[in-house]
Amino acid sequence: MKFDEFTVGQVFETKSFKMTKADIMRFAGEFDPQYMHLDEEKAKQGRFEESSHPDYIH
């Protein structure tokens, strides 16, 4: 499917996929290596008060 074939509000259902904390850390380390995703202790000192996952993982 090409980008221009999508419409606003279009929904696709797929099989579920369970991500572990290790999966999220590995993904963040490769694609979004910021402290708030990778360093729990440092993240606790930031505005979120805990580590956070990259926004595109939901």
C-alpha positions in Angstrom: 0.0 0.0 0.0 1.3 3.4 -0.9 1.1 6.5 1.3 -1.4 8.3 -0.9 -3.8 5.3 -0.5 -4.3 5.9 3.2 -7.1 8.0 4.5 -7.4 10.0 7.7 -9.0 7.8 10.4 -8.4 4.6 8.5 -7.9 1.7 11.0 -5.9 -1.5 10.5 -6.1 -4.4 12.9 -3.2 -6.8 13.1 -2.2 -9.7 15.3 -1.1 -8.6 18.7 2.6 -8.5 19.6 3.9 -8.5 23.1 7.0 -6.3 23.6 9.2 -6.9 26.6 11.1 -4.3 28.5 14.3 -5.7 26.8 12.6 -5.3 23.4 11.8 -1.6 24.1 15.3 -0.9 25.5 16.9 -2.5 22.4 14.7 -0.5 20.1 15.3 2.7 22.0 19.1 2.1 22.0 19.1 1.7 18.2 16.6 4.3 17.1 16.2 6.9 19.9 19.1 6.6 22.3 18.2 9.3 24.8 18.7 9.0 28.6 15.0 9.1 29.4 14.6 5.8 27.5 17.8 4.0 28.5 18.9 5.2 32.0 16.2 4.6 34.6 18.2 6.3 37.4 18.9 9.4 35.4 15.3 9.4 34.1 14.0 9.5 37.7 15.7 12.9 38.1 14.0 14.3 35.0 10.5 15.7 34.5 8.9 12.3 34.0 10.3 10.8 37.2 10.7 7.5 35.5 12.0 6.1 32.2 9.8 6.5 29.2 9.5 4.6 26.0 9.8 6.4 22.7 6.4 7.9 21.6 6.1 5.7 18.5 6.0 2.5 20.6 2.4 2.1 21.8 
